[in-house]
């Protein structure tokens, strides 16, 4: 069932069905802007353009570009200087929510935490006393 929401772009009402985050009119405007960006990037001399250059040349909002890259509409394999900001540090990434550096730091922290937990468990096992009963 559809839910009545306000469009975050124009603040108008629309029926949210889970497919689009904006109303029909704003979605159409976004699609027109996407076509403009795609036409710009299809030119051989513009394929290596970065986000700042695309924003300057087309007038499209930076957040829309990030949204399209995140959703896979603009592929970093075809346009190597495109990406979206890492949720942790803001550095551009092309996959996931975290850049490679933040992923490696997180993995390292997890390994350290696991090693500390194993050490604590081992110390608890060693300190556990054994009691013998006098009955045989």
C-alpha positions as protocol buffer text, in pm:
chain_id: "A"
residue {
  index: 1
  type: UNK
  ca { x: 0 y: 0 z: 0 }
}
residue {
  index: 2
  type: UNK
  ca { x: 124 y: 346 z: -84 }
}
residue {
  index: 3
  type: UNK
  ca { x: 222 y: 592 z: 186 }
}
residue {
  index: 4
  type: UNK
  ca { x: 167 y: 967 z: 158 }
}
residue {
  index: 5
  type: UNK
  ca { x: 497 y: 1156 z: 191 }
}
residue {
  index: 6
  type: UNK
  ca { x: 644 y: 1497 z: 125 }
}
residue {
  index: 7
  type: UNK
  ca { x: 889 y: 1520 z: -162 }
}
residue {
  index: 8
  type: UNK
  ca { x: 1231 y: 1616 z: -18 }
}
residue {
  index: 9
  type: UNK
  ca { x: 1305 y: 1826 z: -328 }
}
residue {
  index: 10
  type: UNK
  ca { x: 988 y: 2033 z: -384 }
}
residue {
  index: 11
  type: UNK
  ca { x: 803 y: 1959 z: -58 }
}
residue {
  index: 12
  type: UNK
  ca { x: 493 y: 1849 z: -250 }
}
residue {
  index: 13
  type: UNK
  ca { x: 286 y: 1541 z: -157 }
}
residue {
  index: 14
  type: UNK
  ca { x: 326 y: 1212 z: -340 }
}
residue {
  index: 15
  type: UNK
  ca { x: 239 y: 845 z: -292 }
}
residue {
  index: 16
  type: UNK
  ca { x: 555 y: 665 z: -181 }
}
residue {
  index: 17
  type: UNK
  ca { x: 553 y: 307 z: -307 }
}
residue {
  index: 18
  type: UNK
  ca { x: 915 y: 222 z: -231 }
}
residue {
  index: 19
  type: UNK
  ca { x: 1039 y: 280 z: -585 }
}
residue {
  index: 20
  type: UNK
  ca { x: 1121 y: 651 z: -582 }
}
residue {
  index: 21
  type: UNK
  ca { x: 1218 y: 885 z: -300 }
}
residue {
  index: 22
  type: UNK
  ca { x: 1080 y: 1192 z: -481 }
}
residue {
  index: 23
  type: UNK
  ca { x: 755 y: 1288 z: -653 }
}
residue {
  index: 24
  type: UNK
  ca { x: 689 y: 1214 z: -1021 }
}
residue {
  index: 25
  type: UNK
  ca { x: 776 y: 1566 z: -1139 }
}
residue {
  index: 26
  type: UNK
  ca { x: 1107 y: 1575 z: -950 }
}
residue {
  index: 27
  type: UNK
  ca { x: 1187 y: 1222 z: -1068 }
}
residue {
  index: 28
  type: UNK
  ca { x: 1136 y: 1336 z: -1427 }
}
residue {
  index: 29
  type: UNK
  ca { x: 1365 y: 1637 z: -1368 }
}
residue {
  index: 30
  type: UNK
  ca { x: 1628 y: 1405 z: -1218 }
}
residue {
  index: 31
  type: UNK
  ca { x: 1602 y: 1177 z: -1520 }
}
residue {
  index: 32
  type: UNK
  ca { x: 1649 y: 1473 z: -1755 }
}
residue {
  index: 33
  type: UNK
  ca { x: 1956 y: 1580 z: -1557 }
}
residue {
  index: 34
  type: UNK
  ca { x: 2087 y: 1223 z: -1568 }
}
residue {
  index: 35
  type: UNK
  ca { x: 2056 y: 1220 z: -1946 }
}
residue {
  index: 36
  type: UNK
  ca { x: 2244 y: 1550 z: -1964 }
}
residue {
  index: 37
  type: UNK
  ca { x: 2527 y: 1414 z: -1744 }
}
residue {
  index: 38
  type: UNK
  ca { x: 2539 y: 1090 z: -1941 }
}
residue {
  index: 39
  type: UNK
  ca { x: 2561 y: 1277 z: -2273 }
}
residue {
  index: 40
  type: UNK
  ca { x: 2844 y: 1487 z: -2125 }
}
residue {
  index: 41
  type: UNK
  ca { x: 3034 y: 1179 z: -2004 }
}
residue {
  index: 42
  type: UNK
  ca { x: 2988 y: 986 z: -2328 }
}
residue {
  index: 43
  type: UNK
  ca { x: 3216 y: 1229 z: -2508 }
}
residue {
  index: 44
  type: UNK
  ca { x: 3564 y: 1083 z: -2516 }
}
residue {
  index: 45
  type: UNK
  ca { x: 3732 y: 1395 z: -2376 }
}
residue {
  index: 46
  type: UNK
  ca { x: 3497 y: 1401 z: -2075 }
}
residue {
  index: 47
  type: UNK
  ca { x: 3517 y: 1037 z: -1965 }
}
residue {
  index: 48
  type: UNK
  ca { x: 3793 y: 1112 z: -1713 }
}
residue {
  index: 49
  type: UNK
  ca { x: 3608 y: 1410 z: -1566 }
}
residue {
  index: 50
  type: UNK
  ca { x: 3584 y: 1422 z: -1189 }
}
residue {
  index: 51
  type: UNK
  ca { x: 3276 y: 1516 z: -987 }
}
residue {
  index: 52
  type: UNK
  ca { x: 3371 y: 1885 z: -964 }
}
residue {
  index: 53
  type: UNK
  ca { x: 3413 y: 1912 z: -1341 }
}
residue {
  index: 54
  type: UNK
  ca { x: 3078 y: 1741 z: -1406 }
}
residue {
  index: 55
  type: UNK
  ca { x: 2899 y: 1971 z: -1160 }
}
residue {
  index: 56
  type: UNK
  ca { x: 3061 y: 2275 z: -1322 }
}
residue {
  index: 57
  type: UNK
  ca { x: 2980 y: 2169 z: -1678 }
}
residue {
  index: 58
  type: UNK
  ca { x: 2625 y: 2040 z: -1630 }
}
residue {
  index: 59
  type: UNK
  ca { x: 2497 y: 2225 z: -1323 }
}
residue {
  index: 60
  type: UNK
  ca { x: 2375 y: 1900 z: -1166 }
}
residue {
  index: 61
  type: UNK
  ca { x: 2390 y: 1877 z: -787 }
}
residue {
  index: 62
  type: UNK
  ca { x: 2680 y: 1683 z: -639 }
}
residue {
  index: 63
  type: UNK
  ca { x: 2446 y: 1470 z: -427 }
}
residue {
  index: 64
  type: UNK
  ca { x: 2260 y: 1352 z: -739 }
}
residue {
  index: 65
  type: UNK
  ca { x: 2586 y: 1239 z: -894 }
}
residue {
  index: 66
  type: UNK
  ca { x: 2675 y: 1049 z: -578 }
}
residue {
  index: 67
  type: UNK
  ca { x: 2328 y: 890 z: -578 }
}
residue {
  index: 68
  type: UNK
  ca { x: 2364 y: 773 z: -937 }
}
residue {
  index: 69
  type: UNK
  ca { x: 2709 y: 625 z: -877 }
}
residue {
  index: 70
  type: UNK
  ca { x: 2591 y: 454 z: -556 }
}
residue {
  index: 71
  type: UNK
  ca { x: 2291 y: 305 z: -737 }
}
residue {
  index: 72
  type: UNK
  ca { x: 2509 y: 190 z: -1027 }
}
residue {
  index: 73
  type: UNK
  ca { x: 2361 y: 415 z: -1294 }
}
residue {
  index: 74
  type: UNK
  ca { x: 2705 y: 570 z: -1357 }
}
residue {
  index: 75
  type: UNK
  ca { x: 2972 y: 301 z: -1347 }
}
residue {
  index: 76
  type: UNK
  ca { x: 3319 y: 392 z: -1213 }
}
residue {
  index: 77
  type: UNK
  ca { x: 3461 y: 125 z: -1446 }
}
residue {
  index: 78
  type: UNK
  ca { x: 3353 y: 337 z: -1742 }
}
residue {
  index: 79
  type: UNK
  ca { x: 3421 y: 672 z: -1575 }
}
residue {
  index: 80
  type: UNK
  ca { x: 3724 y: 618 z: -1348 }
}
residue {
  index: 81
  type: UNK
  ca { x: 3716 y: 949 z: -1158 }
}
residue {
  index: 82
  type: UNK
  ca { x: 3361 y: 905 z: -1029 }
}
residue {
  index: 83
  type: UNK
  ca { x: 3273 y: 789 z: -681 }
}
residue {
  index: 84
  type: UNK
  ca { x: 3078 y: 885 z: -371 }
}
residue {
  index: 85
  type: UNK
  ca { x: 3198 y: 982 z: -22 }
}
residue {
  index: 86
  type: UNK
  ca { x: 3289 y: 722 z: 237 }
}
residue {
  index: 87
  type: UNK
  ca { x: 3039 y: 727 z: 526 }
}
residue {
  index: 88
  type: UNK
  ca { x: 3327 y: 743 z: 774 }
}
residue {
  index: 89
  type: UNK
  ca { x: 3596 y: 978 z: 638 }
}
residue {
  index: 90
  type: UNK
  ca { x: 3446 y: 1137 z: 324 }
}
residue {
  index: 91
  type: UNK
  ca { x: 3712 y: 1007 z: 83 }
}
residue {
  index: 92
  type: UNK
  ca { x: 3566 y: 901 z: -254 }
}
residue {
  index: 93
  type: UNK
  ca { x: 3493 y: 532 z: -292 }
}
residue {
  index: 94
  type: UNK
  ca { x: 3325 y: 323 z: -560 }
}
residue {
  index: 95
  type: UNK
  ca { x: 3197 y: 24 z: -361 }
}
residue {
  index: 96
  type: UNK
  ca { x: 3019 y: -22 z: -33 }
}
residue {
  index: 97
  type: UNK
  ca { x: 2971 y: 244 z: 232 }
}
residue {
  index: 98
  type: UNK
  ca { x: 3334 y: 263 z: 348 }
}
residue {
  index: 99
  type: UNK
  ca { x: 3652 y: 333 z: 153 }
}
residue {
  index: 100
  type: UNK
  ca { x: 3926 y: 72 z: 144 }
}
residue {
  index: 101
  type: UNK
  ca { x: 4134 y: 249 z: 411 }
}
residue {
  index: 102
  type: UNK
  ca { x: 3843 y: 263 z: 656 }
}
residue {
  index: 103
  type: UNK
  ca { x: 3757 y: -101 z: 582 }
}
residue {
  index: 104
  type: UNK
  ca { x: 4115 y: -206 z: 658 }
}
residue {
  index: 105
  type: UNK
  ca { x: 4118 y: -3 z: 981 }
}
residue {
  index: 106
  type: UNK
  ca { x: 3789 y: -160 z: 1088 }
}
residue {
  index: 107
  type: UNK
  ca { x: 3916 y: -511 z: 1010 }
}
residue {
  index: 108
  type: UNK
  ca { x: 4234 y: -442 z: 1205 }
}
residue {
  index: 109
  type: UNK
  ca { x: 4035 y: -318 z: 1504 }
}
residue {
  index: 110
  type: UNK
  ca { x: 3816 y: -628 z: 1489 }
}
residue {
  index: 111
  type: UNK
  ca { x: 4122 y: -857 z: 1480 }
}
residue {
  index: 112
  type: UNK
  ca { x: 4264 y: -673 z: 1783 }
}
residue {
  index: 113
  type: UNK
  ca { x: 3934 y: -708 z: 1967 }
}
residue {
  index: 114
  type: UNK
  ca { x: 3913 y: -1080 z: 1886 }
}
residue {
  index: 115
  type: UNK
  ca { x: 4273 y: -1135 z: 2002 }
}
residue {
  index: 116
  type: UNK
  ca { x: 4201 y: -954 z: 2329 }
}
residue {
  index: 117
  type: UNK
  ca { x: 3887 y: -1161 z: 2382 }
}
residue {
  index: 118
  type: UNK
  ca { x: 4079 y: -1485 z: 2317 }
}
residue {
  index: 119
  type: UNK
  ca { x: 4347 y: -1373 z: 2563 }
}
residue {
  index: 120
  type: UNK
  ca { x: 4085 y: -1300 z: 2832 }
}
residue {
  index: 121
  type: UNK
  ca { x: 3917 y: -1636 z: 2772 }
}
residue {
  index: 122
  type: UNK
  ca { x: 4253 y: -1817 z: 2798 }
}
residue {
  index: 123
  type: UNK
  ca { x: 4338 y: -1633 z: 3122 }
}
residue {
  index: 124
  type: UNK
  ca { x: 3999 y: -1729 z: 3266 }
}
residue {
  index: 125
  type: UNK
  ca { x: 4057 y: -2095 z: 3173 }
}
residue {
  index: 126
  type: UNK
  ca { x: 4401 y: -2094 z: 3336 }
}
residue {
  index: 127
  type: UNK
  ca { x: 4280 y: -1926 z: 3654 }
}
residue {
  index: 128
  type: UNK
  ca { x: 3990 y: -2163 z: 3697 }
}
residue {
  index: 129
  type: UNK
  ca { x: 4056 y: -2378 z: 3999 }
}
residue {
  index: 130
  type: UNK
  ca { x: 4007 y: -2753 z: 4013 }
}
residue {
  index: 131
  type: UNK
  ca { x: 3880 y: -2904 z: 4334 }
}
residue {
  index: 132
  type: UNK
  ca { x: 3931 y: -3267 z: 4422 }
}
residue {
  index: 133
  type: UNK
  ca { x: 3707 y: -3440 z: 4664 }
}
residue {
  index: 134
  type: UNK
  ca { x: 3855 y: -3651 z: 4938 }
}
residue {
  index: 135
  type: UNK
  ca { x: 3618 y: -3944 z: 4871 }
}
residue {
  index: 136
  type: UNK
  ca { x: 3717 y: -4225 z: 4646 }
}
